């Protein structure tokens, strides 16, 4: 028996805020205005809409408090690290990253608070994921058309030539700049990585929100399409995270269901054979695109070498100032350390590193404990969502803090993924409590139908 959460008249504003947040998540390269040293981007509009909608609900303060209490072991440690970061980055370009992280945390809390009491979280997540992906494709194609280009044409050219540089700097960069009124939009690898992060989160949401039985063809097409977009965006870390997520989702589904769906195995086998055949045909025909993609995953490019150099440099900095750190510093190439653990120690000393360690270990522990419970007690998952896709939401942020730019700080899309995960956990826990109360009441009525103890 399912017990629905009580809703308020502010359910609609929150739902609109959530959908707007999803819709604008992956088009942050659309800059709205400059506010002092900060740039207001499209995804910030979605974030502000979500926060505003949260403020309209009288139940939000209590829900926010519940989220903070539920996530306190790792959330307090991370916020404390942000506080420790302030003197280290004050007066540097990295100061804006601290401000952004605090806004991202606010977004995480709002997402989790809403989902913890949402009437139909599956519908919001499903449609939000699909709308967000469609919005990215629409804006990209619209921006490309403004400069006489096309995404389909760019992809076809990449398949023919296999040139990532031509694709990224000949298509994506001018597309990103097309709405800038002639100003130069700084184009770095983290931009394409952040886009790929957001798209993957949206695709996982679309898969998690599928409620009907059978194969989710729309969600599967969205996921495979996002995987292809991540490939052409040259977002290697996101592609790896997507692969891990797909494998983990398949394993969780099999273990939690205690059975194997032969239909799914059949469709997966057909899909794998089709991909293998396509790869074989591309190899025999000498596909330049396939060669370029294979070369990327050999980890012999400048990006991989740069990270190794950064880590050696960071370890040297830590050895020099182990206790207090050096403050914010960049490499000779003008890059921060692409690792949250090394950057925290190098910038803020051992205190910041320990806070990050508490944050990460506590977050991983919360995820693994829940995962163990779900796989050993499948009946404990009571929401009408695909539990295997909810389970993989933390993989992307937990993996990328080891290798991502901006000092390894989680991106906005990764904070949304964490918010989705904990919000749905709390919603499921509320459902379990409601069912337990109903069961206890029914037992009481059976043993004492007349309101007094029977002897």
C-alpha positions as CSV (number, residue, x, y, z in Angstrom):
1,X,0.0,0.0,0.0
2,X,1.4,3.4,-0.9
3,X,0.8,6.5,1.2
4,X,1.2,9.8,-0.7
5,X,2.8,12.8,0.9
6,X,0.5,15.6,1.8
7,X,0.9,18.4,-0.8
8,X,0.4,22.1,-0.5
9,X,-0.8,24.8,-2.9
10,X,2.8,25.5,-3.7
11,X,3.4,22.1,-5.4
12,X,2.9,23.7,-8.9
13,X,5.5,26.5,-8.4
14,X,8.0,24.0,-7.2
15,X,7.3,21.7,-10.1
16,X,7.8,24.6,-12.5
17,X,11.0,25.6,-10.8
18,X,12.3,22.1,-11.0
19,X,11.5,21.8,-14.7
20,X,13.0,25.1,-15.4
21,X,16.2,24.1,-13.6
22,X,16.4,20.9,-15.7
23,X,15.6,22.8,-18.9
24,X,18.5,25.3,-18.4
25,X,21.0,22.9,-16.8
26,X,23.1,22.2,-19.9
27,X,23.0,25.6,-21.7
28,X,25.0,27.5,-19.1
29,X,27.1,28.9,-22.0
30,X,24.2,31.2,-22.7
31,X,25.3,34.3,-20.7
32,X,22.4,36.5,-19.6
33,X,24.2,39.5,-18.1
34,X,27.3,40.6,-16.2
35,X,26.9,41.5,-12.5
36,X,30.2,43.0,-11.3
37,X,32.9,40.2,-11.5
38,X,30.2,37.5,-11.9
39,X,28.4,36.3,-15.0
40,X,24.7,35.4,-14.8
41,X,24.2,32.4,-17.0
42,X,21.2,30.5,-18.2
43,X,21.6,27.7,-15.6
44,X,21.7,30.4,-12.9
45,X,18.2,31.5,-13.9
46,X,17.0,27.9,-13.4
47,X,18.7,27.8,-10.0
48,X,17.2,31.1,-8.9
49,X,13.8,30.0,-10.1
50,X,14.1,26.9,-8.0
51,X,15.2,28.9,-4.9
52,X,12.4,31.4,-5.4
53,X,9.8,28.7,-5.7
54,X,11.2,27.1,-2.6
55,X,10.8,30.3,-0.7
56,X,7.1,30.5,-1.6
57,X,6.3,27.2,0.2
58,X,5.7,27.4,4.0
59,X,6.9,23.8,4.3
60,X,10.3,24.5,2.7
61,X,12.1,25.5,5.9
62,X,11.2,22.2,7.6
63,X,12.2,20.3,4.5
64,X,15.4,22.1,4.2
65,X,16.2,21.4,7.8
66,X,15.5,17.7,7.2
67,X,17.9,17.7,4.3
68,X,20.6,19.3,6.2
69,X,20.2,16.9,9.1
70,X,20.1,13.9,6.8
71,X,23.2,15.0,5.0
72,X,25.0,16.6,7.9
73,X,28.1,14.3,8.2
74,X,29.4,15.3,4.7
75,X,27.5,18.5,4.0
76,X,28.9,20.4,7.1
77,X,32.4,19.2,6.3
78,X,32.2,20.5,2.7
79,X,30.7,23.9,3.8
80,X,33.5,24.2,6.4
81,X,36.0,23.5,3.6
82,X,34.5,26.4,1.6
83,X,34.9,28.6,4.6
84,X,38.5,27.6,4.9
85,X,39.0,28.2,1.2
86,X,38.0,31.9,1.4
87,X,41.3,33.3,2.7
88,X,43.2,30.9,0.3
89,X,41.4,32.3,-2.8
90,X,40.7,35.8,-1.8
91,X,41.8,38.3,-4.5
92,X,42.2,35.5,-7.1
93,X,40.0,34.4,-10.0
94,X,39.2,31.3,-7.9
95,X,37.2,33.3,-5.4
96,X,34.2,33.1,-7.8
97,X,34.4,29.3,-7.6
98,X,33.7,29.5,-3.8
99,X,30.7,31.7,-4.4
100,X,29.4,29.4,-7.1
101,X,29.9,26.4,-4.9
102,X,27.7,27.9,-2.2
103,X,25.0,28.7,-4.8
104,X,25.3,25.1,-6.1
105,X,24.8,23.8,-2.5
106,X,21.7,25.9,-2.2
107,X,20.5,24.3,-5.5
108,X,21.3,20.8,-4.1
109,X,19.3,21.6,-0.9
110,X,16.3,22.9,-2.8
111,X,16.2,19.9,-5.2
112,X,16.5,17.5,-2.3
113,X,13.9,19.3,-0.2
114,X,11.4,19.4,-3.0
115,X,11.8,15.7,-4.0
116,X,11.6,14.6,-0.3
117,X,7.9,15.6,-0.3
118,X,7.0,15.6,-4.0
119,X,3.7,14.0,-5.0
120,X,5.0,12.5,-8.3
121,X,8.8,12.7,-8.4
122,X,9.0,10.2,-11.3
123,X,7.1,12.5,-13.6
124,X,9.1,15.6,-12.8
125,X,12.4,13.7,-13.2
126,X,11.4,12.0,-16.4
127,X,10.1,15.1,-18.2
128,X,12.8,17.3,-16.8
129,X,15.5,15.0,-18.1
130,X,14.0,14.8,-21.6
131,X,13.2,18.6,-21.7
132,X,16.8,19.4,-20.7
133,X,18.4,17.3,-23.4
134,X,16.0,18.7,-26.0
135,X,16.7,22.2,-24.9
136,X,20.4,21.7,-25.4
137,X,20.0,20.3,-28.9
138,X,17.6,23.1,-29.8
139,X,19.8,25.9,-28.5
140,X,22.9,24.4,-30.1
141,X,21.2,24.0,-33.5
142,X,19.7,27.5,-33.2
143,X,23.1,29.1,-32.4
144,X,24.7,27.1,-35.2
145,X,22.1,28.3,-37.7
146,X,22.9,31.9,-36.8
147,X,26.4,31.5,-38.1
148,X,25.5,29.2,-41.1
149,X,26.5,25.9,-39.4
150,X,24.6,22.8,-38.3
151,X,25.2,20.1,-35.7
152,X,24.4,17.3,-38.1
153,X,26.8,18.7,-40.6
154,X,29.5,19.1,-38.0
155,X,29.0,15.5,-36.8
156,X,29.2,14.2,-40.4
157,X,32.4,16.1,-41.0
158,X,33.9,14.7,-37.8
159,X,33.0,11.2,-38.8
160,X,34.7,11.8,-42.2
161,X,37.8,13.6,-40.9
162,X,38.1,12.4,-37.3
163,X,39.4,15.8,-36.2
164,X,38.5,16.8,-32.7
165,X,40.1,20.2,-33.1
166,X,38.1,21.0,-36.2
167,X,34.9,19.9,-34.4
168,X,35.5,21.7,-31.1
169,X,37.2,24.9,-32.4
170,X,35.5,24.9,-35.8
171,X,32.0,24.3,-34.6
172,X,31.5,24.3,-30.8
173,X,33.5,27.4,-30.1
174,X,31.9,29.6,-32.7
175,X,28.5,28.2,-31.6
176,X,29.2,29.1,-28.0
177,X,30.3,32.5,-29.1
178,X,27.4,33.1,-31.4
179,X,25.2,34.7,-28.7
180,X,28.0,36.9,-27.3
181,X,27.5,40.0,-29.5
182,X,31.1,39.8,-30.6
183,X,32.7,39.4,-27.2
184,X,35.2,36.6,-26.6
185,X,33.8,33.8,-24.6
186,X,36.6,32.0,-22.8
187,X,36.7,28.5,-24.1
188,X,38.3,25.8,-22.0
189,X,38.0,22.0,-21.7
190,X,36.0,22.4,-18.5
191,X,33.2,24.0,-20.5
192,X,32.6,21.0,-22.7
193,X,33.1,18.7,-19.7
194,X,30.4,20.6,-17.7
195,X,28.0,20.4,-20.6
196,X,28.6,16.6,-20.9
197,X,28.1,16.3,-17.1
198,X,24.7,18.1,-17.2
199,X,23.6,16.0,-20.2
200,X,24.5,12.7,-18.5
201,X,22.6,13.7,-15.3
202,X,19.6,14.6,-17.5
203,X,19.8,11.2,-19.3
204,X,20.0,9.3,-16.0
205,X,17.0,11.3,-14.8
206,X,15.0,10.3,-17.9
207,X,15.9,6.7,-17.3
208,X,15.1,6.8,-13.6
209,X,11.7,8.3,-14.1
210,X,10.4,5.7,-16.6
211,X,7.3,4.1,-14.9
212,X,5.9,1.8,-17.5
213,X,7.0,-1.8,-17.8
214,X,9.1,-3.1,-20.6
215,X,12.1,-1.5,-22.5
216,X,12.4,2.2,-22.2
217,X,13.2,3.0,-25.8
218,X,12.9,6.8,-25.4
219,X,15.2,6.8,-22.3
220,X,17.6,4.4,-23.9
221,X,17.8,6.6,-27.0
222,X,18.4,9.7,-24.8
223,X,21.2,7.9,-22.9
224,X,23.0,6.6,-26.0
225,X,22.6,10.1,-27.7
226,X,24.1,11.8,-24.7
227,X,27.0,9.2,-24.7
228,X,27.6,10.1,-28.3
229,X,27.5,13.9,-27.5
230,X,30.0,13.3,-24.7
231,X,32.3,11.6,-27.2
232,X,32.2,14.4,-29.7
233,X,32.6,16.9,-26.9
234,X,35.8,15.0,-26.0
235,X,34.6,14.7,-22.4
236,X,36.6,11.6,-21.6
237,X,35.8,11.6,-17.9
238,X,32.1,11.8,-18.5
239,X,32.2,9.0,-21.0
240,X,34.0,6.8,-18.5
241,X,31.5,7.8,-15.8
242,X,28.6,7.0,-18.2
243,X,30.1,3.5,-18.9
244,X,30.5,2.8,-15.1
245,X,26.9,4.0,-14.5
246,X,25.4,1.8,-17.2
247,X,27.3,-1.3,-15.9
248,X,26.4,-0.5,-12.3
249,X,22.7,0.1,-13.2
250,X,22.5,-3.3,-15.0
251,X,24.1,-5.1,-12.0
252,X,21.9,-3.4,-9.4
253,X,18.8,-4.2,-11.4
254,X,19.7,-7.9,-11.6
255,X,20.7,-8.2,-7.9
256,X,17.7,-6.2,-6.6
257,X,15.2,-8.1,-8.8
258,X,16.7,-11.5,-7.8
259,X,15.9,-12.6,-11.4
260,X,17.1,-12.1,-14.9
261,X,14.8,-10.6,-17.6
262,X,15.5,-12.6,-20.7
263,X,13.9,-9.9,-22.8
264,X,16.4,-7.3,-21.5
265,X,19.3,-9.7,-22.0
266,X,18.1,-10.3,-25.6
267,X,17.8,-6.6,-26.4
268,X,21.2,-5.8,-24.7
269,X,22.8,-8.6,-26.7
270,X,21.3,-7.3,-30.0
271,X,22.5,-3.8,-29.1
272,X,26.0,-5.0,-28.3
273,X,26.2,-7.0,-31.5
274,X,25.1,-3.9,-33.5
275,X,27.7,-1.8,-31.8
276,X,30.4,-4.4,-32.4
277,X,29.3,-4.7,-36.1
278,X,29.4,-0.9,-36.5
279,X,32.8,-0.7,-34.9
280,X,34.1,-3.6,-37.1
281,X,32.8,-1.9,-40.2
282,X,34.3,1.4,-39.2
283,X,37.6,-0.3,-38.6
284,X,37.6,-2.1,-41.9
285,X,36.6,1.1,-43.7
286,X,39.3,3.0,-41.9
287,X,37.1,5.4,-40.0
288,X,39.0,8.5,-38.9
289,X,36.5,9.3,-36.2
290,X,36.9,5.8,-34.6
291,X,40.7,6.1,-34.7
292,X,40.5,9.6,-33.1
293,X,38.2,8.3,-30.3
294,X,40.4,5.2,-29.7
295,X,43.4,7.5,-29.5
296,X,41.7,9.7,-26.8
297,X,41.2,6.6,-24.6
298,X,44.8,5.6,-24.8
299,X,45.6,8.4,-22.3
300,X,48.7,9.5,-24.2
301,X,47.5,13.0,-25.0
302,X,48.5,16.4,-23.5
303,X,45.6,16.3,-21.0
304,X,46.7,13.1,-19.4
305,X,50.3,14.1,-19.3
306,X,49.3,17.5,-17.8
307,X,47.4,15.9,-15.0
308,X,50.4,13.7,-14.0
309,X,52.6,16.9,-14.0
310,X,50.0,18.7,-11.9
311,X,49.9,15.9,-9.4
312,X,53.7,15.8,-9.1
313,X,53.7,19.6,-8.7
314,X,50.9,19.4,-6.1
315,X,52.8,16.8,-4.0
316,X,55.9,19.0,-4.0
317,X,53.7,22.0,-2.8
318,X,52.2,19.8,0.0
319,X,55.7,18.7,1.1
320,X,56.8,22.3,1.4
321,X,53.8,23.6,3.3
322,X,52.1,20.5,4.8
323,X,50.3,22.2,7.7
324,X,49.1,25.6,6.3
325,X,49.2,25.2,2.5
326,X,50.3,27.8,-0.1
327,X,47.0,29.4,-0.8
328,X,45.6,29.4,-4.3
329,X,48.3,28.8,-6.9
330,X,48.3,27.8,-10.5
331,X,50.7,25.8,-12.7
332,X,52.9,27.5,-15.3
333,X,50.2,26.8,-17.8
334,X,47.7,28.8,-15.7
335,X,45.7,25.8,-14.5
336,X,44.5,24.8,-11.0
337,X,45.2,21.4,-9.6
338,X,42.7,18.9,-11.2
339,X,42.1,16.9,-8.1
340,X,40.0,17.8,-5.0
341,X,42.2,16.1,-2.5
342,X,45.5,17.4,-3.7
343,X,44.2,20.9,-4.3
344,X,42.6,21.1,-0.9
345,X,45.9,20.1,0.8
346,X,48.1,22.3,-1.4
347,X,45.8,25.4,-1.1
348,X,44.6,25.2,2.5
349,X,46.9,22.7,4.3
350,X,46.1,19.6,6.2
351,X,43.0,21.1,7.8
352,X,41.3,21.6,4.5
353,X,42.4,18.2,3.3
354,X,40.9,16.5,6.3
355,X,37.6,18.3,5.8
356,X,37.5,17.1,2.2
357,X,38.4,13.6,3.3
358,X,35.5,13.6,5.8
359,X,33.2,14.9,3.1
360,X,34.1,12.2,0.6
361,X,34.2,9.3,3.0
362,X,30.9,10.2,4.6
363,X,29.2,10.7,1.2
364,X,30.5,7.4,-0.2
365,X,29.5,5.6,3.0
366,X,26.0,7.0,2.9
367,X,25.7,5.8,-0.7
368,X,27.2,2.3,-0.1
369,X,25.0,1.7,3.0
370,X,21.9,2.5,1.0
371,X,23.0,0.5,-1.9
372,X,23.7,-2.6,0.3
373,X,20.2,-2.2,1.8
374,X,18.5,-1.9,-1.5
375,X,20.2,-5.0,-3.0
376,X,19.7,-7.1,0.1
377,X,16.1,-6.0,0.8
378,X,14.5,-5.1,-2.6
379,X,11.1,-4.5,-1.0
380,X,12.6,-1.5,0.8
381,X,12.4,0.6,-2.4
382,X,8.8,1.8,-2.6
383,X,8.9,4.6,-5.1
384,X,7.7,4.2,-8.7
385,X,11.1,4.9,-10.1
386,X,13.8,2.7,-11.6
387,X,15.9,2.1,-8.5
388,X,19.0,1.1,-10.6
389,X,19.2,4.5,-12.2
390,X,18.6,6.3,-8.9
391,X,21.5,4.2,-7.5
392,X,24.0,5.5,-10.1
393,X,23.4,9.2,-9.6
394,X,26.4,9.7,-7.2
395,X,28.9,7.9,-9.5
396,X,29.5,10.9,-11.7
397,X,30.4,13.4,-8.9
398,X,32.3,10.8,-6.8
399,X,34.4,9.9,-9.8
400,X,35.1,13.3,-11.2
401,X,36.4,15.0,-8.1
402,X,39.6,13.0,-8.7
403,X,40.3,14.5,-12.1
404,X,38.1,17.5,-12.8
405,X,39.2,21.1,-13.2
406,X,38.5,24.0,-10.9
407,X,40.4,22.3,-8.1
408,X,38.3,19.2,-8.4
409,X,35.2,21.0,-7.1
410,X,31.9,19.4,-8.2
411,X,30.1,21.1,-11.1
412,X,26.5,22.3,-10.9
413,X,25.1,19.3,-12.7
414,X,26.9,17.0,-10.2
415,X,25.4,18.9,-7.2
416,X,22.0,18.4,-8.9
417,X,22.7,14.7,-9.2
418,X,23.5,14.5,-5.4
419,X,20.4,16.5,-4.6
420,X,18.3,14.1,-6.7
421,X,19.8,11.1,-5.0
422,X,19.2,12.3,-1.4
423,X,15.8,13.8,-2.1
424,X,14.6,10.5,-3.5
425,X,16.1,8.6,-0.6
426,X,14.3,10.8,1.8
427,X,11.0,10.5,-0.1
428,X,11.4,6.7,0.0
429,X,12.1,6.8,3.7
430,X,9.0,8.9,4.3
431,X,7.0,6.4,2.3
432,X,8.4,3.5,4.4
433,X,7.4,5.3,7.6
434,X,3.9,6.0,6.3
435,X,3.4,2.3,5.3
436,X,4.8,1.2,8.7
437,X,2.4,3.5,10.6
438,X,-0.5,2.2,8.5
439,X,0.5,-1.4,9.1
440,X,0.8,-0.7,12.8
441,X,-2.7,0.9,12.9
442,X,-4.2,-2.1,11.0
443,X,-2.6,-4.5,13.5
444,X,-3.9,-2.5,16.4
445,X,-7.4,-2.6,14.9
446,X,-7.2,-6.3,14.4
447,X,-6.1,-7.0,18.0
448,X,-8.3,-4.3,19.5
449,X,-11.3,-3.5,17.3
450,X,-13.4,-1.9,20.1
451,X,-10.7,0.5,21.3
452,X,-9.7,-1.4,24.5
453,X,-7.4,-4.2,25.3
454,X,-9.0,-7.6,24.9
455,X,-8.3,-10.1,27.6
